Amino acid sequence: MAKARAALISAEASITRADANLEKARAILAQKQEANRRKQALVGGNVISEEAAEEAQREEDVAKADVSVAMSDIDIARAVLTDARAQLELEETMLRHRTLFAPYDAIVIERHEELGTVVRSGDPIFTLIAADGYWGLAYVDEARAGFIQEGQKVDARLRSRPQDAFTGTVARIGLESDRVTEERRVFIKGDRPPQRIYLGEQVEFWITVAQLDQALLVPEAAVQGYDGLQGNVWTVESGRLHLRSVRFRHRTEDARLEIVGDLPEGAYVVTRLESGLREGRSARVVEAGTK
């Protein structure tokens, strides 16, 4: 490409030189024409010989021919310049074909080929990671993934930095679940990444799917026959035990279920299953933390 650029500069210089030669030829032509005009006038008065007049005419004709040659040289120089520009564009195109550009600002984390290696089409040469992106992949059980939506807040904790808190948002939810593990893939985009990141590091994610200002919660261990929607809980009503079928909605991180209906007013839910629970048996409510 440097050689093509030098040829282009030479062609441009040739144009300048040809323009100067044309101006010189035109100036000489003007001089010869004026001299010929005067001699032709003088030959009519027998002041000079006809031979001198013919010589002046020949000199004017030669000057005209020199102007034509100079104009032809300009045309040739322009053609050479066009060819030099085309050759430079070709070399620049070939150079771009042999130059690797990352599609984004990136960090090279692995080089797959060494200098001098013949690279076939499609072979990876470098592995890159985006310098301004920080992503995580969460595998969420299908039974708990139904309330996850794009844009929800995410709290994260790296295994290598358990004392530091990082945040992000749900950017994308995979449309296909794993048929073996029965998990859904949730892609998290971090908004406050650490200074140095390590690919493949394990992270714990907490996705906030809802804020419950007021809720009736029961430990999942105290629910019988829970199917993800409903189950049976023991209640204390007017001093007697009853087995009630109730519906649930959200599940907290500490494995408590939110009861959303089918519970009589004034009923207390038994939070710890004990042996001997049966319908209609007398029971007494004890607040948590008392004996």
C-alpha positions as a Markdown table, in Angstrom:
| # | Residue | x | y | z |
|---|---|---|---|---|
| 1 | Met | 0.0 | 0.0 | 0.0 |
| 2 | Ala | 2.9 | 2.3 | 0.7 |
| 3 | Lys | 4.2 | 1.7 | -2.9 |
| 4 | Ala | 0.7 | 2.5 | -4.3 |
| 5 | Arg | 0.7 | 5.7 | -2.3 |
| 6 | Ala | 4.1 | 6.7 | -3.7 |
| 7 | Ala | 2.8 | 6.0 | -7.2 |
| 8 | Leu | -0.2 | 8.2 | -6.5 |
| 9 | Ile | 2.1 | 11.0 | -5.3 |
| 10 | Ser | 4.3 | 10.6 | -8.4 |
| 11 | Ala | 1.2 | 10.7 | -10.7 |
| 12 | Glu | 0.0 | 13.9 | -9.0 |
| 13 | Ala | 3.5 | 15.4 | -9.5 |
| 14 | Ser | 3.4 | 14.4 | -13.2 |
| 15 | Ile | 0.1 | 16.3 | -13.5 |
| 16 | Thr | 1.7 | 19.4 | -12.1 |
| 17 | Arg | 4.7 | 19.1 | -14.4 |
| 18 | Ala | 2.5 | 18.5 | -17.4 |
| 19 | Asp | 0.4 | 21.6 | -16.6 |
| 20 | Ala | 3.7 | 23.6 | -16.3 |
| 21 | Asn | 4.9 | 22.3 | -19.7 |
| 22 | Leu | 1.6 | 23.2 | -21.3 |
| 23 | Glu | 1.8 | 26.8 | -19.9 |
| 24 | Lys | 5.4 | 27.0 | -21.2 |
| 25 | Ala | 4.4 | 25.6 | -24.7 |
| 26 | Arg | 1.5 | 28.1 | -24.9 |
| 27 | Ala | 3.9 | 31.0 | -24.0 |
| 28 | Ile | 6.4 | 29.9 | -26.6 |
| 29 | Leu | 3.5 | 29.6 | -29.1 |
| 30 | Ala | 2.3 | 33.1 | -28.4 |
| 31 | Gln | 5.9 | 34.4 | -28.9 |
| 32 | Lys | 6.3 | 32.5 | -32.2 |
| 33 | Gln | 2.9 | 33.7 | -33.4 |
| 34 | Glu | 3.7 | 37.3 | -32.7 |
| 35 | Ala | 7.2 | 37.0 | -34.4 |
| 36 | Asn | 5.6 | 35.3 | -37.4 |
| 37 | Arg | 3.0 | 38.0 | -37.7 |
| 38 | Arg | 5.6 | 40.7 | -37.7 |
| 39 | Lys | 7.8 | 38.9 | -40.3 |
| 40 | Gln | 4.9 | 38.1 | -42.5 |
| 41 | Ala | 4.0 | 41.9 | -42.5 |
| 42 | Leu | 7.6 | 42.7 | -43.3 |
| 43 | Val | 8.0 | 40.3 | -46.1 |
| 44 | Gly | 5.2 | 42.1 | -48.0 |
| 45 | Gly | 7.3 | 45.3 | -48.0 |
| 46 | Asn | 10.4 | 43.5 | -49.1 |
| 47 | Val | 12.1 | 44.3 | -45.7 |
| 48 | Ile | 13.0 | 40.7 | -45.1 |
| 49 | Ser | 13.5 | 37.7 | -47.3 |
| 50 | Glu | 10.8 | 35.1 | -48.0 |
| 51 | Glu | 13.1 | 32.5 | -46.5 |
| 52 | Ala | 13.0 | 34.3 | -43.1 |
| 53 | Ala | 9.2 | 34.5 | -43.3 |
| 54 | Glu | 8.9 | 30.8 | -44.0 |
| 55 | Glu | 11.3 | 30.1 | -41.1 |
| 56 | Ala | 9.0 | 32.1 | -38.8 |
| 57 | Gln | 6.0 | 30.2 | -40.0 |
| 58 | Arg | 7.7 | 26.9 | -39.4 |
| 59 | Glu | 8.6 | 27.9 | -35.9 |
| 60 | Glu | 5.0 | 28.9 | -35.2 |
| 61 | Asp | 3.8 | 25.5 | -36.5 |
| 62 | Val | 6.3 | 23.7 | -34.3 |
| 63 | Ala | 5.1 | 25.7 | -31.3 |
| 64 | Lys | 1.5 | 24.7 | -32.0 |
| 65 | Ala | 2.6 | 21.0 | -32.2 |
| 66 | Asp | 4.4 | 21.4 | -28.9 |
| 67 | Val | 1.2 | 22.7 | -27.3 |
| 68 | Ser | -0.7 | 19.7 | -28.7 |
| 69 | Val | 2.0 | 17.4 | -27.3 |
| 70 | Ala | 1.8 | 19.1 | -23.9 |
| 71 | Met | -2.0 | 18.7 | -23.8 |
| 72 | Ser | -1.6 | 15.0 | -24.7 |
| 73 | Asp | 0.9 | 14.7 | -21.9 |
| 74 | Ile | -1.7 | 16.1 | -19.5 |
| 75 | Asp | -4.3 | 13.5 | -20.6 |
| 76 | Ile | -1.7 | 10.7 | -20.2 |
| 77 | Ala | -0.8 | 12.0 | -16.7 |
| 78 | Arg | -4.5 | 12.1 | -15.7 |
| 79 | Ala | -4.9 | 8.6 | -16.9 |
| 80 | Val | -1.9 | 7.5 | -14.9 |
| 81 | Leu | -3.3 | 9.4 | -11.8 |
| 82 | Thr | -6.6 | 7.6 | -12.2 |
| 83 | Asp | -4.8 | 4.2 | -12.4 |
| 84 | Ala | -2.7 | 5.1 | -9.3 |
| 85 | Arg | -5.8 | 6.0 | -7.3 |
| 86 | Ala | -7.5 | 2.7 | -8.3 |
| 87 | Gln | -4.4 | 0.7 | -7.4 |
| 88 | Leu | -4.2 | 2.5 | -4.0 |
| 89 | Glu | -7.9 | 1.6 | -3.4 |
| 90 | Leu | -7.2 | -2.0 | -4.3 |
| 91 | Glu | -4.3 | -2.2 | -1.9 |
| 92 | Glu | -6.3 | -0.6 | 0.9 |
| 93 | Thr | -9.1 | -3.1 | 0.3 |
| 94 | Met | -6.7 | -6.0 | 0.4 |
| 95 | Leu | -5.1 | -4.6 | 3.6 |
| 96 | Arg | -8.6 | -4.4 | 5.2 |
| 97 | His | -9.2 | -8.1 | 4.2 |
| 98 | Arg | -6.0 | -9.0 | 6.1 |
| 99 | Thr | -6.6 | -6.9 | 9.1 |
| 100 | Leu | -8.7 | -8.0 | 12.2 |
| 101 | Phe | -11.0 | -5.5 | 13.8 |
| 102 | Ala | -13.1 | -6.3 | 16.9 |
| 103 | Pro | -16.7 | -5.4 | 16.4 |
| 104 | Tyr | -16.7 | -3.6 | 19.7 |
| 105 | Asp | -14.3 | -2.3 | 22.4 |
| 106 | Ala | -13.0 | -5.6 | 23.8 |
| 107 | Ile | -10.4 | -7.4 | 25.8 |
| 108 | Val | -8.4 | -10.3 | 24.4 |
| 109 | Ile | -8.6 | -13.2 | 26.8 |
| 110 | Glu | -7.2 | -16.0 | 24.6 |
| 111 | Arg | -5.2 | -16.3 | 21.4 |
| 112 | His | -5.9 | -19.5 | 19.5 |
| 113 | Glu | -3.3 | -19.1 | 16.6 |
| 114 | Glu | 0.3 | -18.1 | 16.6 |
| 115 | Leu | 2.1 | -15.8 | 14.2 |
| 116 | Gly | 2.8 | -17.5 | 10.9 |
| 117 | Thr | 0.0 | -20.0 | 11.2 |
| 118 | Val | -2.2 | -20.6 | 8.2 |
| 119 | Val | -5.7 | -19.7 | 9.2 |
| 120 | Arg | -8.6 | -21.2 | 7.4 |
| 121 | Ser | -11.9 | -19.5 | 6.9 |
| 122 | Gly | -14.0 | -19.8 | 10.0 |
| 123 | Asp | -11.2 | -20.6 | 12.4 |
| 124 | Pro | -11.2 | -18.6 | 15.6 |
| 125 | Ile | -8.1 | -16.5 | 16.2 |
| 126 | Phe | -8.9 | -14.6 | 19.4 |
| 127 | Thr | -11.5 | -14.9 | 22.1 |
| 128 | Leu | -12.8 | -11.4 | 23.1 |
| 129 | Ile | -15.0 | -10.1 | 25.9 |
| 130 | Ala | -16.8 | -6.7 | 25.7 |
| 131 | Ala | -15.0 | -4.1 | 27.9 |
| 132 | Asp | -18.3 | -2.3 | 28.8 |
| 133 | Gly | -20.5 | -5.3 | 29.4 |
| 134 | Tyr | -20.9 | -7.5 | 32.5 |
| 135 | Trp | -23.3 | -10.5 | 32.2 |
| 136 | Gly | -24.4 | -13.4 | 34.3 |
| 137 | Leu | -26.4 | -16.5 | 33.6 |
| 138 | Ala | -28.9 | -17.8 | 36.2 |
| 139 | Tyr | -30.5 | -21.2 | 36.1 |
| 140 | Val | -33.9 | -21.0 | 37.8 |
| 141 | Asp | -36.2 | -23.9 | 38.6 |
| 142 | Glu | -39.3 | -23.8 | 36.4 |
| 143 | Ala | -41.5 | -23.9 | 39.5 |
| 144 | Arg | -40.0 | -20.5 | 40.7 |
| 145 | Ala | -39.5 | -18.8 | 37.3 |
| 146 | Gly | -43.0 | -17.8 | 36.5 |
| 147 | Phe | -42.9 | -14.4 | 38.2 |
| 148 | Ile | -39.5 | -13.4 | 36.7 |
| 149 | Gln | -39.8 | -10.6 | 34.1 |
| 150 | Glu | -37.3 | -8.4 | 32.2 |
| 151 | Gly | -36.2 | -5.3 | 34.0 |
| 152 | Gln | -36.5 | -6.7 | 37.6 |
| 153 | Lys | -33.8 | -5.8 | 40.1 |
| 154 | Val | -31.1 | -8.4 | 40.8 |
| 155 | Asp | -28.7 | -8.6 | 43.7 |
| 156 | Ala | -25.5 | -10.7 | 43.2 |
| 157 | Arg | -22.7 | -12.1 | 45.3 |
| 158 | Leu | -19.5 | -13.4 | 43.7 |
| 159 | Arg | -17.9 | -16.5 | 45.3 |
| 160 | Ser | -14.5 | -14.7 | 45.2 |
| 161 | Arg | -15.9 | -11.6 | 46.9 |
| 162 | Pro | -18.6 | -12.6 | 49.3 |
| 163 | Gln | -18.3 | -9.4 | 51.3 |
| 164 | Asp | -19.1 | -7.2 | 48.3 |
| 165 | Ala | -22.6 | -6.6 | 46.8 |
| 166 | Phe | -23.3 | -6.2 | 43.1 |
| 167 | Thr | -26.5 | -5.3 | 41.4 |
| 168 | Gly | -28.1 | -5.7 | 38.0 |
| 169 | Thr | -31.3 | -6.3 | 36.1 |
| 170 | Val | -33.0 | -9.1 | 34.3 |
| 171 | Ala | -32.1 | -8.5 | 30.6 |
| 172 | Arg | -33.5 | -11.5 | 28.9 |
| 173 | Ile | -35.3 | -14.8 | 29.7 |
| 174 | Gly | -34.6 | -17.9 | 27.7 |
| 175 | Leu | -37.6 | -19.1 | 25.7 |
| 176 | Glu | -36.5 | -22.8 | 26.1 |
| 177 | Ser | -36.1 | -24.7 | 29.3 |
| 178 | Asp | -33.7 | -27.4 | 29.9 |
| 179 | Arg | -35.6 | -30.7 | 29.5 |
| 180 | Val | -33.3 | -32.6 | 31.8 |
| 181 | Thr | -32.7 | -30.2 | 34.7 |
| 182 | Glu | -36.1 | -28.5 | 34.3 |
| 183 | Glu | -34.5 | -25.1 | 34.6 |
| 184 | Arg | -35.0 | -21.8 | 32.8 |
| 185 | Arg | -32.1 | -19.6 | 31.8 |
| 186 | Val | -32.2 | -16.0 | 32.9 |
| 187 | Phe | -29.6 | -13.5 | 31.6 |
| 188 | Ile | -28.5 | -10.8 | 34.0 |
| 189 | Lys | -26.8 | -7.6 | 33.0 |
| 190 | Gly | -24.7 | -6.0 | 35.7 |
| 191 | Asp | -24.8 | -2.3 | 36.3 |
| 192 | Arg | -21.9 | -2.0 | 38.7 |
| 193 | Pro | -19.2 | -4.6 | 37.8 |
| 194 | Pro | -16.0 | -5.1 | 39.7 |
| 195 | Gln | -12.7 | -3.7 | 38.3 |
| 196 | Arg | -11.6 | -7.1 | 37.1 |
| 197 | Ile | -13.9 | -9.9 | 36.0 |
| 198 | Tyr | -13.3 | -13.6 | 35.6 |
| 199 | Leu | -15.3 | -15.6 | 33.1 |
| 200 | Gly | -17.2 | -18.6 | 34.4 |
| 201 | Glu | -17.1 | -17.6 | 38.1 |
| 202 | Gln | -20.1 | -18.8 | 40.1 |
| 203 | Val | -22.4 | -16.2 | 41.4 |
| 204 | Glu | -25.5 | -16.2 | 43.6 |
| 205 | Phe | -28.4 | -14.1 | 42.3 |
| 206 | Trp | -31.5 | -12.8 | 44.2 |
| 207 | Ile | -34.2 | -11.6 | 41.8 |
| 208 | Thr | -36.9 | -9.5 | 43.4 |
| 209 | Val | -40.1 | -10.4 | 41.7 |
| 210 | Ala | -42.6 | -8.7 | 44.1 |
| 211 | Gln | -42.8 | -6.5 | 47.2 |
| 212 | Leu | -45.4 | -7.7 | 49.7 |
| 213 | Asp | -46.4 | -4.9 | 52.0 |
| 214 | Gln | -48.7 | -7.2 | 54.0 |
| 215 | Ala | -48.8 | -11.0 | 53.7 |
| 216 | Leu | -49.7 | -14.2 | 55.5 |
| 217 | Leu | -46.8 | -16.5 | 55.2 |
| 218 | Val | -46.4 | -20.2 | 56.2 |
| 219 | Pro | -43.3 | -22.4 | 56.1 |
| 220 | Glu | -43.4 | -24.7 | 53.1 |
| 221 | Ala | -42.5 | -27.6 | 55.5 |
| 222 | Ala | -45.8 | -27.0 | 57.2 |
| 223 | Val | -47.8 | -27.5 | 54.0 |
| 224 | Gln | -49.0 | -31.0 | 52.9 |
| 225 | Gly | -49.5 | -31.9 | 49.3 |
| 226 | Tyr | -48.2 | -28.6 | 47.9 |
| 227 | Asp | -48.3 | -28.6 | 44.1 |
| 228 | Gly | -47.1 | -25.1 | 43.3 |
| 229 | Leu | -50.7 | -23.6 | 43.5 |
| 230 | Gln | -52.4 | -25.1 | 46.5 |
| 231 | Gly | -51.9 | -27.4 | 49.4 |
| 232 | Asn | -53.3 | -28.4 | 52.8 |
| 233 | Val | -52.4 | -26.6 | 56.1 |
| 234 | Trp | -53.5 | -27.2 | 59.7 |
| 235 | Thr | -55.3 | -24.3 | 61.3 |
| 236 | Val | -56.6 | -23.6 | 64.8 |
| 237 | Glu | -60.2 | -22.3 | 64.8 |
| 238 | Ser | -62.0 | -21.7 | 68.0 |
| 239 | Gly | -59.5 | -23.9 | 69.9 |
| 240 | Arg | -59.9 | -26.8 | 67.4 |
| 241 | Leu | -57.6 | -28.2 | 64.7 |
| 242 | His | -58.8 | -28.2 | 61.1 |
| 243 | Leu | -57.2 | -29.3 | 57.8 |
| 244 | Arg | -57.8 | -26.6 | 55.2 |
| 245 | Ser | -57.0 | -26.5 | 51.5 |
| 246 | Val | -55.6 | -23.1 | 50.6 |
| 247 | Arg | -54.1 | -21.4 | 47.6 |
| 248 | Phe | -50.6 | -19.9 | 47.5 |
| 249 | Arg | -48.9 | -17.3 | 45.3 |
| 250 | His | -45.3 | -16.2 | 46.1 |
| 251 | Arg | -42.5 | -18.1 | 47.7 |
| 252 | Thr | -39.8 | -16.3 | 49.7 |
| 253 | Glu | -36.1 | -17.0 | 49.7 |
| 254 | Asp | -36.4 | -18.7 | 53.1 |
| 255 | Ala | -39.0 | -21.2 | 51.8 |
| 256 | Arg | -42.2 | -19.5 | 53.1 |
| 257 | Leu | -45.4 | -19.5 | 51.1 |
| 258 | Glu | -47.8 | -16.6 | 50.8 |
| 259 | Ile | -51.5 | -17.7 | 51.5 |
| 260 | Val | -53.8 | -15.8 | 49.2 |
| 261 | Gly | -57.3 | -17.3 | 49.9 |
| 262 | Asp | -59.6 | -20.0 | 51.3 |
| 263 | Leu | -58.7 | -19.4 | 54.9 |
| 264 | Pro | -61.5 | -18.6 | 57.4 |
| 265 | Glu | -61.4 | -15.3 | 59.3 |
| 266 | Gly | -59.8 | -15.6 | 62.7 |
| 267 | Ala | -58.0 | -18.9 | 61.9 |
| 268 | Tyr | -54.4 | -19.4 | 62.9 |
| 269 | Val | -52.1 | -21.5 | 60.7 |
| 270 | Val | -49.9 | -24.1 | 62.3 |
| 271 | Thr | -46.3 | -23.4 | 61.3 |
| 272 | Arg | -44.8 | -26.6 | 62.6 |
| 273 | Leu | -46.1 | -30.1 | 62.0 |
| 274 | Glu | -46.2 | -32.4 | 65.0 |
| 275 | Ser | -47.3 | -35.9 | 65.5 |
| 276 | Gly | -50.8 | -36.5 | 66.7 |
| 277 | Leu | -52.5 | -33.7 | 64.5 |
| 278 | Arg | -56.0 | -34.7 | 63.7 |
| 279 | Glu | -59.3 | -33.1 | 62.7 |
| 280 | Gly | -61.2 | -31.6 | 65.6 |
| 281 | Arg | -58.6 | -32.1 | 68.2 |
| 282 | Ser | -58.3 | -29.4 | 70.9 |
| 283 | Ala | -55.4 | -27.1 | 70.4 |
| 284 | Arg | -53.9 | -23.9 | 71.9 |
| 285 | Val | -52.2 | -21.1 | 70.0 |
| 286 | Val | -48.7 | -20.2 | 71.2 |
| 287 | Glu | -46.9 | -17.2 | 69.8 |
| 288 | Ala | -43.5 | -17.7 | 68.3 |
| 289 | Gly | -40.7 | -17.3 | 70.9 |
| 290 | Thr | -42.9 | -18.2 | 73.9 |
| 291 | Lys | -43.0 | -21.5 | 75.9 |
